[in-house]
Each structure stands twice: as C-alpha cells, then as structure tokens.
Amino acid sequence: MGVEKQYKSSAKMQVPSPLKPGDLLRVIAPSGCLRERERFDLGVEIWRSRGYRVELSEGYDSAWGYLAGSDRDRRGQLFAAWHDPNCGAILCARGGYGGARLLEEWTWTAPANPDNSPIVSTAPVTPKWAIGFSDITSLLWSLCQHGVMGIHGPLLTTISDEPEWSINRLFDLVEGREIAPLQGKGWGGDRVTGYLLPANLTVGTHLLGTRAQPNLTGAILAFEDVGEAPYRIDRMLTQWRMMGALEKVRGIALGRFSQCDNVAKPPSFTVAEVLRDRLSDLGIPIVSDLPFGHDGENAALPVGAEAELDGDRGILTVKNPVG
C-alpha cells in the first residue's frame, strides 16, 4: 500500500443545512420536458413518504420542443426555488438537455427577480440542496464554482428504480448522516484526497472553459455517461487531455457508461478499452465500475465534498460534509 497523498482545498464550500421531515422541497424542471409521468409521481411520493412537503413549481410539466418550457420560464422556476427562504432543497424532475441554457443569464447571488418570478429577494440567499444528475451537472457545477455544495444523485424520474440502499444513502446524505464508501475496481495509484466533482462526461466536457466550470485543481473527478458511442467518449477525453484540464486533477472515479457499446458500429473499441487507453497513462489513481450513473444503481455523491480515492483497493470514500 502506498502513502496517501493529501490535498487541502483553499476554497471553503458552503454546505446546506441538513434536511428534516416537515421541510419544504420545491420541484423544478430545468432541462428536458417531462415524459415519464408515472415514474415522476412515484419519485414525488418517495420524498413525501419520508415526511417532506413537496411543492411542484408552476410549469414543471410544460413542454417547448424538447425543453420543459422556455428558458425564461425554467429560469423563473429555478429563481423562485433558490430564493424561497422556506425551501430546504430543490428536486430536479428529470435530465435531458437544457440546464446550461439557464446559466447564460444567471447568477446565484442576483437580488433582482426575473420578470415571471413571484418572489423578490434582496436578502442573502441561504444555500439549499440541489439534487439531480445527468444534465443537472450544469447546475451542480455552477453551484460548486460559486462555492455551494450540491448532490449528484437520483432525479424524481429515476429514484423509484433505485435499490433500498441507494435511496437510504441519499436520505442519509441530505439529513446529515454518514454514507458508506463505494467499492469499484482499482487501476492502481495509491490513495489521494481531494474534492469530489461528479459529472456526466458529456455535459462536463461542454462546460470546460465556461464560467460554470469549477476549479479542477485538486479535484477527484467522477464521470458517468449514457448512449455515447466509444469514439465520442474518446473524443471528449481527448479534449480534456489537449486542454490540459486533467493536469492538476488528483484522481478519477468512473461510474457506469451505459448504452454506449450498443451504439458502436464495427470496427470499434469498447468503452472500457477507450477509458483505459485515454486515462491509464495519467499517473493518478483511477477506480472504475463504481455504482453510479444511468440505468442502474446511482449512489448519491456530494459535489465539492472532501473525498479519498484508493486506486489500489478500488474504494471511493466521501467525508460527511455536514459532520
């Protein structure tokens, strides 16, 4: 076993207060339009069954092309939820596409309200949990860049498919309890500590170089993706390499890359071969086959929390951000 390499982040993350039954949670649809109505209703019921008051934002079920309403309307949902002093967390309905469009005209500290927001706030905003994954990476990364922790975890349209341990892990995390380490396959490289930065690889790649990109120095990246052919995974990782975006990263945790090999046309590498080819020469700990991502167990991960990655034993351990 090698010597653990320590990292101390210079930026202090703001951690939202732990949730407790009875708290108000607001549902928004910042990305794609709602298609999975039955699964969405099941997701809302899971939160309500835990004692939470869940409020559906006006327009959450709207559709404008592939988006859940216009940018202004979706941005208004986000603004109203973020500035509501009675709201403890923001639950994202689904992923898809569209979250990054909201960030073109957005600041988390804006005191003025957009035209259609029912809430006007001039007081400092108390940070609250934002929960989602996939396209919600855009909001989570922007929040992280602003110094606020979010949660890369099940959406309302996916949580009902999660096993009991995964659902309990999400509630343990938002309610301030310890969460268990995740076991994957280690590629070697000793142990490192850093701050955890989960992302959908495609969405994260498209945020590189924008104002929504967090500082990558000292990060443990945690990537997942769905429906991307191996050559496209190759192209994205090559962009990270050519931009020098991986040079100060401490480690990489790989989740599930689902429905990727089945869109490849021969001749092709597998996704596993592409990941190994593009990442194994970086000289940093890498752990693959971790239980997060699409189409399977999606373990909740706090964005910006201190974490340890053990490349020899294949373990990702996240420090309780509340404790």
C-alpha positions, 0 to 999 in steps of 0.5 A, spaced: 500 500 500 502 506 498 502 513 502 496 517 501 497 523 498 493 529 501 490 535 498 487 541 502 482 545 498 483 553 499 476 554 497 471 553 503 464 550 500 458 552 503 454 546 505 446 546 506 443 545 512 441 538 513 434 536 511 428 534 516 421 531 515 416 537 515 421 541 510 419 544 504 422 541 497 420 545 491 420 541 484 423 544 478 424 542 471 430 545 468 432 541 462 428 536 458 420 536 458 417 531 462 415 524 459 415 519 464 409 521 468 408 515 472 415 514 474 415 522 476 409 521 481 412 515 484 419 519 485 414 525 488 411 520 493 418 517 495 420 524 498 413 525 501 413 518 504 419 520 508 415 526 511 417 532 506 412 537 503 413 537 496 411 543 492 411 542 484 413 549 481 408 552 476 410 549 469 414 543 471 410 539 466 410 544 460 413 542 454 417 547 448 420 542 443 424 538 447 425 543 453 420 543 459 418 550 457 422 556 455 428 558 458 425 564 461 420 560 464 425 554 467 429 560 469 423 563 473 422 556 476 429 555 478 429 563 481 423 562 485 426 555 488 433 558 490 430 564 493 424 561 497 427 562 504 422 556 506 425 551 501 430 546 504 432 543 497 430 543 490 428 536 486 430 536 479 424 532 475 428 529 470 435 530 465 435 531 458 438 537 455 437 544 457 440 546 464 446 550 461 441 554 457 439 557 464 446 559 466 447 564 460 443 569 464 444 567 471 447 568 477 446 565 484 447 571 488 442 576 483 437 580 488 433 582 482 427 577 480 426 575 473 420 578 470 415 571 471 418 570 478 413 571 484 418 572 489 423 578 490 429 577 494 434 582 496 436 578 502 442 573 502 440 567 499 441 561 504 444 555 500 439 549 499 440 542 496 440 541 489 439 534 487 439 531 480 444 528 475 445 527 468 444 534 465 443 537 472 451 537 472 450 544 469 447 546 475 451 542 480 457 545 477 455 552 477 453 551 484 460 548 486 464 554 482 460 559 486 462 555 492 455 551 494 455 544 495 450 540 491 448 532 490 449 528 484 444 523 485 437 520 483 432 525 479 424 524 481 424 520 474 429 515 476 429 514 484 423 509 484 428 504 480 433 505 485 435 499 490 433 500 498 440 502 499 441 507 494 435 511 496 437 510 504 444 513 502 441 519 499 436 520 505 442 519 509 446 524 505 441 530 505 439 529 513 446 529 515 448 522 516 454 518 514 454 514 507 458 508 506 464 508 501 463 505 494 467 499 492 469 499 484 475 496 481 482 499 482 487 501 476 492 502 481 495 509 484 495 509 491 490 513 495 489 521 494 484 526 497 481 531 494 474 534 492 469 530 489 466 533 482 461 528 479 459 529 472 456 526 466 462 526 461 458 529 456 455 535 459 462 536 463 466 536 457 461 542 454 462 546 460 470 546 460 472 553 459 465 556 461 464 560 467 460 554 470 466 550 470 469 549 477 476 549 479 479 542 477 485 543 481 485 538 486 479 535 484 477 527 484 473 527 478 467 522 477 464 521 470 458 517 468 455 517 461 449 514 457 448 512 449 455 515 447 458 511 442 466 509 444 469 514 439 465 520 442 467 518 449 474 518 446 473 524 443 471 528 449 477 525 453 481 527 448 479 534 449 480 534 456 487 531 455 489 537 449 486 542 454 490 540 459 484 540 464 486 533 467 493 536 469 492 538 476 486 533 477 488 528 483 484 522 481 478 519 477 472 515 479 468 512 473 461 510 474 457 506 469 457 508 461 451 505 459 448 504 452 454 506 449 457 499 446 450 498 443 451 504 439 458 502 436 458 500 429 464 495 427 470 496 427 470 499 434 473 499 441 469 498 447 468 503 452 472 500 457 478 499 452 477 507 450 477 509 458 483 505 459 487 507 453 485 515 454 486 515 462 491 509 464 497 513 462 495 519 467 499 517 473 493 518 478 489 513 481 483 511 477 477 506 480 472 504 475 465 500 475 463 504 481 455 504 482 453 510 479 450 513 473 444 511 468 440 505 468 442 502 474 444 503 481 446 511 482 449 512 489 448 519 491 455 523 491 456 530 494 459 535 489 465 539 492 465 534 498 472 532 501 473 525 498 479 519 498 480 515 492 484 508 493 486 506 486 489 500 489 483 497 493 478 500 488 474 504 494 471 511 493 470 514 500 466 521 501 467 525 508 460 527 511 460 534 509 455 536 514 459 532 520 
